[in-house]
């Protein structure tokens, strides 16, 4: 089971960083590692996380997709884009699709 508090803590740290801070990459790697371990748990987490957390997690859609190589993951995030149209996830989803089979 994905530790919601750990994800929230990582996202909180990420939010506090300047976009050009090298530490951003470290937080992205931590999130990618968490969500690349178990596809079913990842899909479940994404279906139930808050829109705010989802918006920050969209930064690593591409990396998660490259690791999972899962059409189900793509379908999941496409569904979330429809559920939360104000989050403007289309570009991140496009990158996630492009990362399929690019391991």
Biopython code that builds the backbone (N, CA, C, O; Angstrom):
import numpy as np
from Bio.PDB.StructureBuilder import StructureBuilder

atoms = [
    (1, "UNK", "N", (0.840, -1.187, 0.000)),
    (1, "UNK", "CA", (0.000, 0.000, 0.000)),
    (1, "UNK", "C", (0.887, 1.253, 0.000)),
    (1, "UNK", "O", (1.868, 1.336, 0.739)),
    (2, "UNK", "N", (0.528, 2.195, -0.822)),
    (2, "UNK", "CA", (1.301, 3.426, -0.923)),
    (2, "UNK", "C", (1.018, 4.293, 0.298)),
    (2, "UNK", "O", (-0.132, 4.500, 0.682)),
    (3, "UNK", "N", (2.087, 4.788, 0.892)),
    (3, "UNK", "CA", (2.005, 5.604, 2.096)),
    (3, "UNK", "C", (1.580, 7.029, 1.717)),
    (3, "UNK", "O", (2.386, 7.817, 1.221)),
    (4, "UNK", "N", (0.322, 7.341, 1.954)),
    (4, "UNK", "CA", (-0.221, 8.648, 1.600)),
    (4, "UNK", "C", (0.539, 9.784, 2.277)),
    (4, "UNK", "O", (0.785, 10.821, 1.661)),
    (5, "UNK", "N", (0.908, 9.594, 3.531)),
    (5, "UNK", "CA", (1.610, 10.657, 4.250)),
    (5, "UNK", "C", (2.986, 10.913, 3.641)),
    (5, "UNK", "O", (3.420, 12.061, 3.543)),
    (6, "UNK", "N", (3.669, 9.848, 3.234)),
    (6, "UNK", "CA", (4.978, 10.006, 2.599)),
    (6, "UNK", "C", (4.840, 10.794, 1.294)),
    (6, "UNK", "O", (5.621, 11.710, 1.035)),
    (7, "UNK", "N", (3.859, 10.442, 0.485)),
    (7, "UNK", "CA", (3.634, 11.162, -0.776)),
    (7, "UNK", "C", (3.311, 12.626, -0.487)),
    (7, "UNK", "O", (3.850, 13.521, -1.138)),
    (8, "UNK", "N", (2.447, 12.869, 0.473)),
    (8, "UNK", "CA", (2.091, 14.243, 0.838)),
    (8, "UNK", "C", (3.318, 15.017, 1.294)),
    (8, "UNK", "O", (3.492, 16.178, 0.924)),
    (9, "UNK", "N", (4.166, 14.388, 2.090)),
    (9, "UNK", "CA", (5.389, 15.047, 2.560)),
    (9, "UNK", "C", (6.318, 15.393, 1.398)),
    (9, "UNK", "O", (6.887, 16.485, 1.361)),
    (10, "UNK", "N", (6.473, 14.474, 0.457)),
    (10, "UNK", "CA", (7.336, 14.727, -0.702)),
    (10, "UNK", "C", (6.765, 15.864, -1.544)),
    (10, "UNK", "O", (7.502, 16.751, -1.976)),
    (11, "UNK", "N", (5.459, 15.837, -1.777)),
    (11, "UNK", "CA", (4.821, 16.900, -2.556)),
    (11, "UNK", "C", (4.962, 18.239, -1.835)),
    (11, "UNK", "O", (5.204, 19.260, -2.478)),
    (12, "UNK", "N", (4.816, 18.249, -0.530)),
    (12, "UNK", "CA", (4.973, 19.484, 0.241)),
    (12, "UNK", "C", (6.388, 20.036, 0.088)),
    (12, "UNK", "O", (6.576, 21.240, -0.086)),
    (13, "UNK", "N", (7.383, 19.145, 0.155)),
    (13, "UNK", "CA", (8.770, 19.583, -0.054)),
    (13, "UNK", "C", (8.947, 20.126, -1.470)),
    (13, "UNK", "O", (9.581, 21.162, -1.671)),
    (14, "UNK", "N", (8.386, 19.423, -2.441)),
    (14, "UNK", "CA", (8.502, 19.851, -3.841)),
    (14, "UNK", "C", (7.881, 21.226, -4.033)),
    (14, "UNK", "O", (8.449, 22.070, -4.727)),
    (15, "UNK", "N", (6.731, 21.458, -3.432)),
    (15, "UNK", "CA", (6.049, 22.746, -3.563)),
    (15, "UNK", "C", (6.895, 23.893, -3.026)),
    (15, "UNK", "O", (6.795, 25.022, -3.507)),
    (16, "UNK", "N", (7.718, 23.608, -2.038)),
    (16, "UNK", "CA", (8.523, 24.657, -1.412)),
    (16, "UNK", "C", (9.784, 24.997, -2.206)),
    (16, "UNK", "O", (10.465, 25.974, -1.897)),
    (17, "UNK", "N", (10.095, 24.203, -3.219)),
    (17, "UNK", "CA", (11.325, 24.395, -3.984)),
    (17, "UNK", "C", (11.104, 25.299, -5.192)),
    (17, "UNK", "O", (10.038, 25.290, -5.808)),
    (18, "UNK", "N", (12.113, 26.064, -5.510)),
    (18, "UNK", "CA", (12.109, 26.846, -6.746)),
    (18, "UNK", "C", (12.191, 25.869, -7.917)),
    (18, "UNK", "O", (12.890, 24.861, -7.818)),
    (19, "UNK", "N", (11.499, 26.140, -9.018)),
    (19, "UNK", "CA", (11.519, 25.200, -10.149)),
    (19, "UNK", "C", (12.919, 24.848, -10.663)),
    (19, "UNK", "O", (13.116, 23.763, -11.211)),
    (20, "UNK", "N", (13.881, 25.737, -10.495)),
    (20, "UNK", "CA", (15.244, 25.476, -10.970)),
    (20, "UNK", "C", (16.146, 24.840, -9.919)),
    (20, "UNK", "O", (17.319, 24.574, -10.186)),
    (21, "UNK", "N", (15.615, 24.597, -8.744)),
    (21, "UNK", "CA", (16.404, 23.971, -7.674)),
    (21, "UNK", "C", (16.735, 22.529, -8.062)),
    (21, "UNK", "O", (15.836, 21.775, -8.433)),
    (22, "UNK", "N", (18.004, 22.133, -7.985)),
    (22, "UNK", "CA", (18.383, 20.755, -8.327)),
    (22, "UNK", "C", (17.683, 19.700, -7.464)),
    (22, "UNK", "O", (17.573, 18.544, -7.874)),
    (23, "UNK", "N", (17.219, 20.078, -6.298)),
    (23, "UNK", "CA", (16.526, 19.140, -5.412)),
    (23, "UNK", "C", (15.186, 18.684, -5.981)),
    (23, "UNK", "O", (14.656, 17.654, -5.567)),
    (24, "UNK", "N", (14.640, 19.439, -6.921)),
    (24, "UNK", "CA", (13.375, 19.047, -7.551)),
    (24, "UNK", "C", (13.522, 17.659, -8.167)),
    (24, "UNK", "O", (12.639, 16.813, -8.028)),
    (25, "UNK", "N", (14.642, 17.432, -8.846)),
    (25, "UNK", "CA", (14.882, 16.134, -9.485)),
    (25, "UNK", "C", (14.884, 15.005, -8.456)),
    (25, "UNK", "O", (14.377, 13.918, -8.731)),
    (26, "UNK", "N", (15.444, 15.252, -7.286)),
    (26, "UNK", "CA", (15.470, 14.237, -6.224)),
    (26, "UNK", "C", (14.053, 13.888, -5.773)),
    (26, "UNK", "O", (13.737, 12.717, -5.558)),
    (27, "UNK", "N", (13.212, 14.894, -5.630)),
    (27, "UNK", "CA", (11.828, 14.644, -5.212)),
    (27, "UNK", "C", (11.075, 13.891, -6.307)),
    (27, "UNK", "O", (10.275, 13.002, -6.017)),
    (28, "UNK", "N", (11.333, 14.246, -7.562)),
    (28, "UNK", "CA", (10.712, 13.521, -8.672)),
    (28, "UNK", "C", (11.126, 12.058, -8.662)),
    (28, "UNK", "O", (10.299, 11.173, -8.882)),
    (29, "UNK", "N", (12.401, 11.804, -8.408)),
    (29, "UNK", "CA", (12.886, 10.422, -8.361)),
    (29, "UNK", "C", (12.227, 9.648, -7.226)),
    (29, "UNK", "O", (11.869, 8.481, -7.388)),
    (30, "UNK", "N", (12.068, 10.298, -6.082)),
    (30, "UNK", "CA", (11.415, 9.634, -4.951)),
    (30, "UNK", "C", (9.978, 9.257, -5.307)),
    (30, "UNK", "O", (9.533, 8.143, -5.030)),
    (31, "UNK", "N", (9.261, 10.189, -5.922)),
    (31, "UNK", "CA", (7.878, 9.905, -6.318)),
    (31, "UNK", "C", (7.820, 8.809, -7.380)),
    (31, "UNK", "O", (6.979, 7.913, -7.309)),
    (32, "UNK", "N", (8.702, 8.884, -8.350)),
    (32, "UNK", "CA", (8.727, 7.865, -9.405)),
    (32, "UNK", "C", (8.991, 6.491, -8.816)),
    (32, "UNK", "O", (8.356, 5.514, -9.212)),
    (33, "UNK", "N", (9.915, 6.407, -7.883)),
    (33, "UNK", "CA", (10.207, 5.118, -7.243)),
    (33, "UNK", "C", (8.988, 4.568, -6.513)),
    (33, "UNK", "O", (8.693, 3.377, -6.603)),
    (34, "UNK", "N", (8.292, 5.418, -5.803)),
    (34, "UNK", "CA", (7.100, 4.983, -5.068)),
    (34, "UNK", "C", (6.045, 4.435, -6.029)),
    (34, "UNK", "O", (5.480, 3.366, -5.797)),
    (35, "UNK", "N", (5.785, 5.173, -7.106)),
    (35, "UNK", "CA", (4.688, 4.811, -8.006)),
    (35, "UNK", "C", (5.078, 3.800, -9.080)),
    (35, "UNK", "O", (4.238, 3.398, -9.885)),
    (36, "UNK", "N", (6.329, 3.390, -9.098)),
    (36, "UNK", "CA", (6.773, 2.381, -10.070)),
    (36, "UNK", "C", (6.841, 0.985, -9.466)),
    (36, "UNK", "O", (7.110, 0.018, -10.178)),
    (37, "UNK", "N", (6.603, 0.868, -8.173)),
    (37, "UNK", "CA", (6.734, -0.413, -7.482)),
    (37, "UNK", "C", (5.590, -1.377, -7.777)),
    (37, "UNK", "O", (5.813, -2.561, -8.026)),
    (38, "UNK", "N", (4.368, -0.862, -7.747)),
    (38, "UNK", "CA", (3.198, -1.728, -7.878)),
    (38, "UNK", "C", (2.122, -0.989, -8.679)),
    (38, "UNK", "O", (1.530, -0.022, -8.200)),
    (39, "UNK", "N", (1.883, -1.452, -9.881)),
    (39, "UNK", "CA", (0.946, -0.769, -10.775)),
    (39, "UNK", "C", (-0.455, -0.661, -10.180)),
    (39, "UNK", "O", (-1.068, 0.404, -10.245)),
    (40, "UNK", "N", (-0.967, -1.736, -9.607)),
    (40, "UNK", "CA", (-2.327, -1.707, -9.054)),
    (40, "UNK", "C", (-2.456, -0.697, -7.924)),
    (40, "UNK", "O", (-3.445, 0.031, -7.846)),
    (41, "UNK", "N", (-1.459, -0.653, -7.053)),
    (41, "UNK", "CA", (-1.493, 0.317, -5.957)),
    (41, "UNK", "C", (-1.398, 1.744, -6.489)),
    (41, "UNK", "O", (-2.036, 2.656, -5.963)),
    (42, "UNK", "N", (-0.602, 1.927, -7.529)),
    (42, "UNK", "CA", (-0.475, 3.248, -8.145)),
    (42, "UNK", "C", (-1.808, 3.696, -8.731)),
    (42, "UNK", "O", (-2.242, 4.826, -8.507)),
    (43, "UNK", "N", (-2.452, 2.814, -9.476)),
    (43, "UNK", "CA", (-3.747, 3.158, -10.069)),
    (43, "UNK", "C", (-4.767, 3.493, -8.980)),
    (43, "UNK", "O", (-5.521, 4.459, -9.103)),
    (44, "UNK", "N", (-4.783, 2.700, -7.929)),
    (44, "UNK", "CA", (-5.702, 2.933, -6.808)),
    (44, "UNK", "C", (-5.423, 4.291, -6.156)),
    (44, "UNK", "O", (-6.347, 5.056, -5.880)),
    (45, "UNK", "N", (-4.151, 4.580, -5.917)),
    (45, "UNK", "CA", (-3.780, 5.844, -5.286)),
    (45, "UNK", "C", (-4.238, 7.027, -6.145)),
    (45, "UNK", "O", (-4.860, 7.965, -5.647)),
    (46, "UNK", "N", (-3.924, 6.968, -7.427)),
    (46, "UNK", "CA", (-4.265, 8.074, -8.319)),
    (46, "UNK", "C", (-5.771, 8.291, -8.386)),
    (46, "UNK", "O", (-6.226, 9.430, -8.481)),
    (47, "UNK", "N", (-6.547, 7.214, -8.338)),
    (47, "UNK", "CA", (-8.006, 7.334, -8.392)),
    (47, "UNK", "C", (-8.573, 8.052, -7.168)),
    (47, "UNK", "O", (-9.658, 8.629, -7.233)),
    (48, "UNK", "N", (-7.843, 8.018, -6.058)),
    (48, "UNK", "CA", (-8.385, 8.558, -4.809)),
    (48, "UNK", "C", (-7.629, 9.755, -4.239)),
    (48, "UNK", "O", (-8.019, 10.281, -3.197)),
    (49, "UNK", "N", (-6.566, 10.192, -4.893)),
    (49, "UNK", "CA", (-5.827, 11.328, -4.332)),
    (49, "UNK", "C", (-6.556, 12.636, -4.646)),
    (49, "UNK", "O", (-7.417, 12.693, -5.523)),
    (50, "UNK", "N", (-6.196, 13.657, -3.923)),
    (50, "UNK", "CA", (-6.845, 14.961, -4.112)),
    (50, "UNK", "C", (-6.385, 15.591, -5.431)),
    (50, "UNK", "O", (-5.306, 15.276, -5.933)),
    (51, "UNK", "N", (-7.201, 16.470, -5.978)),
    (51, "UNK", "CA", (-6.790, 17.160, -7.206)),
    (51, "UNK", "C", (-5.480, 17.938, -7.034)),
    (51, "UNK", "O", (-4.670, 18.006, -7.958)),
    (52, "UNK", "N", (-5.278, 18.520, -5.858)),
    (52, "UNK", "CA", (-4.041, 19.280, -5.622)),
    (52, "UNK", "C", (-2.819, 18.370, -5.693)),
    (52, "UNK", "O", (-1.828, 18.707, -6.342)),
    (53, "UNK", "N", (-2.886, 17.225, -5.030)),
    (53, "UNK", "CA", (-1.771, 16.271, -5.075)),
    (53, "UNK", "C", (-1.585, 15.770, -6.502)),
    (53, "UNK", "O", (-0.458, 15.662, -6.985)),
    (54, "UNK", "N", (-2.682, 15.466, -7.170)),
    (54, "UNK", "CA", (-2.616, 14.981, -8.548)),
    (54, "UNK", "C", (-1.907, 15.991, -9.451)),
    (54, "UNK", "O", (-1.104, 15.608, -10.301)),
    (55, "UNK", "N", (-2.199, 17.254, -9.272)),
    (55, "UNK", "CA", (-1.560, 18.287, -10.093)),
    (55, "UNK", "C", (-0.042, 18.242, -9.944)),
    (55, "UNK", "O", (0.686, 18.387, -10.926)),
    (56, "UNK", "N", (0.432, 18.041, -8.720)),
    (56, "UNK", "CA", (1.883, 17.957, -8.501)),
    (56, "UNK", "C", (2.444, 16.638, -9.012)),
    (56, "UNK", "O", (3.559, 16.596, -9.534)),
    (57, "UNK", "N", (1.684, 15.567, -8.867)),
    (57, "UNK", "CA", (2.154, 14.266, -9.351)),
    (57, "UNK", "C", (2.245, 14.228, -10.874)),
    (57, "UNK", "O", (2.992, 13.427, -11.435)),
    (58, "UNK", "N", (1.490, 15.088, -11.535)),
    (58, "UNK", "CA", (1.533, 15.091, -13.004)),
    (58, "UNK", "C", (2.934, 15.406, -13.519)),
    (58, "UNK", "O", (3.264, 15.075, -14.658)),
    (59, "UNK", "N", (3.753, 16.039, -12.695)),
    (59, "UNK", "CA", (5.139, 16.310, -13.088)),
    (59, "UNK", "C", (5.921, 15.027, -13.361)),
    (59, "UNK", "O", (6.900, 15.043, -14.108)),
    (60, "UNK", "N", (5.496, 13.926, -12.765)),
    (60, "UNK", "CA", (6.235, 12.667, -12.942)),
    (60, "UNK", "C", (5.443, 11.619, -13.717)),
    (60, "UNK", "O", (5.824, 10.448, -13.723)),
    (61, "UNK", "N", (4.350, 12.011, -14.368)),
    (61, "UNK", "CA", (3.596, 11.056, -15.194)),
    (61, "UNK", "C", (4.515, 10.367, -16.201)),
    (61, "UNK", "O", (4.454, 9.150, -16.372)),
    (62, "UNK", "N", (5.358, 11.144, -16.862)),
    (62, "UNK", "CA", (6.239, 10.595, -17.896)),
    (62, "UNK", "C", (7.180, 9.542, -17.321)),
    (62, "UNK", "O", (7.357, 8.476, -17.910)),
    (63, "UNK", "N", (7.778, 9.837, -16.179)),
    (63, "UNK", "CA", (8.728, 8.900, -15.562)),
    (63, "UNK", "C", (8.029, 7.639, -15.066)),
    (63, "UNK", "O", (8.549, 6.534, -15.220)),
    (64, "UNK", "N", (6.859, 7.805, -14.476)),
    (64, "UNK", "CA", (6.097, 6.639, -14.018)),
    (64, "UNK", "C", (5.703, 5.782, -15.216)),
    (64, "UNK", "O", (5.812, 4.556, -15.178)),
    (65, "UNK", "N", (5.251, 6.431, -16.267)),
    (65, "UNK", "CA", (4.851, 5.708, -17.468)),
    (65, "UNK", "C", (6.023, 4.943, -18.074)),
    (65, "UNK", "O", (5.863, 3.800, -18.501)),
    (66, "UNK", "N", (7.188, 5.562, -18.113)),
    (66, "UNK", "CA", (8.375, 4.890, -18.653)),
    (66, "UNK", "C", (8.718, 3.657, -17.832)),
    (66, "UNK", "O", (9.143, 2.638, -18.377)),
    (67, "UNK", "N", (8.532, 3.753, -16.522)),
    (67, "UNK", "CA", (8.851, 2.620, -15.643)),
    (67, "UNK", "C", (7.802, 1.515, -15.735)),
    (67, "UNK", "O", (8.145, 0.335, -15.808)),
    (68, "UNK", "N", (6.529, 1.895, -15.732)),
    (68, "UNK", "CA", (5.458, 0.893, -15.714)),
    (68, "UNK", "C", (5.177, 0.291, -17.089)),
    (68, "UNK", "O", (4.816, -0.881, -17.189)),
    (69, "UNK", "N", (5.337, 1.080, -18.141)),
    (69, "UNK", "CA", (4.999, 0.631, -19.500)),
    (69, "UNK", "C", (3.590, 0.026, -19.516)),
    (69, "UNK", "O", (3.388, -1.110, -19.946)),
    (70, "UNK", "N", (2.630, 0.811, -19.037)),
    (70, "UNK", "CA", (1.281, 0.303, -18.808)),
    (70, "UNK", "C", (0.218, 1.139, -19.508)),
    (70, "UNK", "O", (0.094, 2.341, -19.268)),
    (71, "UNK", "N", (-0.536, 0.491, -20.365)),
    (71, "UNK", "CA", (-1.683, 1.154, -20.988)),
    (71, "UNK", "C", (-2.726, 1.509, -19.928)),
    (71, "UNK", "O", (-3.429, 2.510, -20.061)),
    (72, "UNK", "N", (-2.827, 0.693, -18.881)),
    (72, "UNK", "CA", (-3.791, 0.974, -17.807)),
    (72, "UNK", "C", (-3.442, 2.280, -17.098)),
    (72, "UNK", "O", (-4.335, 3.034, -16.711)),
    (73, "UNK", "N", (-2.158, 2.547, -16.928)),
    (73, "UNK", "CA", (-1.750, 3.806, -16.305)),
    (73, "UNK", "C", (-2.176, 4.982, -17.188)),
    (73, "UNK", "O", (-2.708, 5.975, -16.692)),
    (74, "UNK", "N", (-1.943, 4.865, -18.482)),
    (74, "UNK", "CA", (-2.338, 5.931, -19.409)),
    (74, "UNK", "C", (-3.852, 6.138, -19.357)),
    (74, "UNK", "O", (-4.320, 7.275, -19.297)),
    (75, "UNK", "N", (-4.608, 5.058, -19.380)),
    (75, "UNK", "CA", (-6.066, 5.146, -19.301)),
    (75, "UNK", "C", (-6.492, 5.823, -18.000)),
    (75, "UNK", "O", (-7.416, 6.635, -17.990)),
    (76, "UNK", "N", (-5.823, 5.490, -16.919)),
    (76, "UNK", "CA", (-6.127, 6.079, -15.608)),
    (76, "UNK", "C", (-5.925, 7.593, -15.628)),
    (76, "UNK", "O", (-6.812, 8.346, -15.224)),
    (77, "UNK", "N", (-4.761, 8.037, -16.098)),
    (77, "UNK", "CA", (-4.501, 9.477, -16.058)),
    (77, "UNK", "C", (-5.353, 10.235, -17.085)),
    (77, "UNK", "O", (-5.681, 11.404, -16.876)),
    (78, "UNK", "N", (-5.707, 9.579, -18.182)),
    (78, "UNK", "CA", (-6.643, 10.207, -19.127)),
    (78, "UNK", "C", (-8.011, 10.397, -18.466)),
    (78, "UNK", "O", (-8.656, 11.429, -18.649)),
    (79, "UNK", "N", (-8.440, 9.409, -17.709)),
    (79, "UNK", "CA", (-9.703, 9.523, -16.984)),
    (79, "UNK", "C", (-9.671, 10.632, -15.948)),
    (79, "UNK", "O", (-10.662, 11.331, -15.741)),
    (80, "UNK", "N", (-8.530, 10.787, -15.303)),
    (80, "UNK", "CA", (-8.391, 11.848, -14.309)),
    (80, "UNK", "C", (-8.404, 13.228, -14.966)),
    (80, "UNK", "O", (-8.887, 14.195, -14.377)),
    (81, "UNK", "N", (-7.877, 13.318, -16.177)),
    (81, "UNK", "CA", (-7.921, 14.588, -16.909)),
    (81, "UNK", "C", (-9.366, 14.975, -17.214)),
    (81, "UNK", "O", (-9.718, 16.155, -17.186)),
    (82, "UNK", "N", (-10.194, 13.986, -17.502)),
    (82, "UNK", "CA", (-11.619, 14.255, -17.738)),
    (82, "UNK", "C", (-12.334, 14.619, -16.437)),
    (82, "UNK", "O", (-13.206, 15.488, -16.418)),
    (83, "UNK", "N", (-11.956, 13.949, -15.364)),
    (83, "UNK", "CA", (-12.571, 14.190, -14.053)),
    (83, "UNK", "C", (-12.214, 15.578, -13.519)),
    (83, "UNK", "O", (-13.030, 16.240, -12.878)),
    (84, "UNK", "N", (-10.972, 16.006, -13.796)),
    (84, "UNK", "CA", (-10.474, 17.294, -13.300)),
    (84, "UNK", "C", (-9.970, 18.150, -14.469)),
    (84, "UNK", "O", (-8.764, 18.358, -14.596)),
    (85, "UNK", "N", (-10.870, 18.646, -15.321)),
    (85, "UNK", "CA", (-10.425, 19.393, -16.505)),
    (85, "UNK", "C", (-9.647, 20.670, -16.178)),
    (85, "UNK", "O", (-8.842, 21.127, -16.989)),
    (86, "UNK", "N", (-9.878, 21.240, -15.011)),
    (86, "UNK", "CA", (-9.178, 22.469, -14.637)),
    (86, "UNK", "C", (-7.692, 22.250, -14.352)),
    (86, "UNK", "O", (-6.932, 23.216, -14.276)),
    (87, "UNK", "N", (-7.269, 20.991, -14.193)),
    (87, "UNK", "CA", (-5.860, 20.723, -13.895)),
    (87, "UNK", "C", (-4.972, 20.806, -15.132)),
    (87, "UNK", "O", (-3.751, 20.905, -15.007)),
    (88, "UNK", "N", (-5.562, 20.767, -16.318)),
    (88, "UNK", "CA", (-4.800, 20.892, -17.566)),
    (88, "UNK", "C", (-3.644, 19.882, -17.627)),
    (88, "UNK", "O", (-2.472, 20.253, -17.679)),
    (89, "UNK", "N", (-4.011, 18.607, -17.620)),
    (89, "UNK", "CA", (-3.036, 17.514, -17.580)),
    (89, "UNK", "C", (-2.620, 17.014, -18.966)),
    (89, "UNK", "O", (-1.794, 16.107, -19.069)),
    (90, "UNK", "N", (-3.171, 17.584, -20.013)),
    (90, "UNK", "CA", (-2.984, 17.032, -21.356)),
    (90, "UNK", "C", (-1.520, 16.926, -21.778)),
    (90, "UNK", "O", (-1.115, 15.900, -22.325)),
    (91, "UNK", "N", (-0.723, 17.958, -21.535)),
    (91, "UNK", "CA", (0.681, 17.923, -21.947)),
    (91, "UNK", "C", (1.440, 16.826, -21.202)),
    (91, "UNK", "O", (2.221, 16.087, -21.801)),
    (92, "UNK", "N", (1.204, 16.725, -19.896)),
    (92, "UNK", "CA", (1.873, 15.685, -19.105)),
    (92, "UNK", "C", (1.450, 14.294, -19.569)),
    (92, "UNK", "O", (2.265, 13.372, -19.591)),
    (93, "UNK", "N", (0.189, 14.142, -19.936)),
    (93, "UNK", "CA", (-0.295, 12.854, -20.450)),
    (93, "UNK", "C", (0.358, 12.547, -21.796)),
    (93, "UNK", "O", (0.717, 11.402, -22.072)),
    (94, "UNK", "N", (0.509, 13.559, -22.619)),
    (94, "UNK", "CA", (1.166, 13.372, -23.914)),
    (94, "UNK", "C", (2.592, 12.856, -23.730)),
    (94, "UNK", "O", (3.017, 11.933, -24.425)),
    (95, "UNK", "N", (3.324, 13.449, -22.799)),
    (95, "UNK", "CA", (4.692, 12.986, -22.515)),
    (95, "UNK", "C", (4.680, 11.562, -21.971)),
    (95, "UNK", "O", (5.553, 10.759, -22.299)),
    (96, "UNK", "N", (3.692, 11.255, -21.145)),
    (96, "UNK", "CA", (3.587, 9.899, -20.593)),
    (96, "UNK", "C", (3.362, 8.885, -21.708)),
    (96, "UNK", "O", (3.945, 7.800, -21.696)),
    (97, "UNK", "N", (2.523, 9.237, -22.664)),
    (97, "UNK", "CA", (2.275, 8.339, -23.798)),
    (97, "UNK", "C", (3.541, 8.143, -24.628)),
    (97, "UNK", "O", (3.836, 7.033, -25.070)),
    (98, "UNK", "N", (4.276, 9.216, -24.835)),
    (98, "UNK", "CA", (5.505, 9.139, -25.626)),
    (98, "UNK", "C", (6.567, 8.276, -24.953)),
    (98, "UNK", "O", (7.417, 7.695, -25.627)),
    (99, "UNK", "N", (6.520, 8.194, -23.641)),
    (99, "UNK", "CA", (7.545, 7.433, -22.915)),
    (99, "UNK", "C", (7.296, 5.923, -22.952)),
    (99, "UNK", "O", (8.151, 5.139, -22.539)),
    (100, "UNK", "N", (6.140, 5.527, -23.440)),
    (100, "UNK", "CA", (5.855, 4.093, -23.558)),
    (100, "UNK", "C", (6.860, 3.464, -24.524)),
    (100, "UNK", "O", (7.093, 3.989, -25.613)),
    (101, "UNK", "N", (7.444, 2.357, -24.126)),
    (101, "UNK", "CA", (8.430, 1.632, -24.934)),
    (101, "UNK", "C", (9.707, 2.424, -25.196)),
    (101, "UNK", "O", (10.437, 2.131, -26.142)),
    (102, "UNK", "N", (9.977, 3.416, -24.370)),
    (102, "UNK", "CA", (11.210, 4.201, -24.523)),
    (102, "UNK", "C", (12.167, 3.964, -23.363)),
    (102, "UNK", "O", (13.011, 4.812, -23.074)),
    (103, "UNK", "N", (12.048, 2.841, -22.710)),
    (103, "UNK", "CA", (12.891, 2.537, -21.556)),
    (103, "UNK", "C", (14.337, 2.454, -21.958)),
    (103, "UNK", "O", (15.199, 2.206, -21.115)),
]
sb = StructureBuilder()
sb.init_structure("model")
sb.init_model(0)
sb.init_chain("A")
sb.init_seg("    ")
for serial, (resi, resn, name, xyz) in enumerate(atoms, 1):
    if name == "N":
        sb.init_residue(resn, " ", resi, " ")
    sb.init_atom(name, np.array(xyz, "f"), 0.0, 1.0, " ", f" {name:<3s}", serial, name[0])
structure = sb.get_structure()
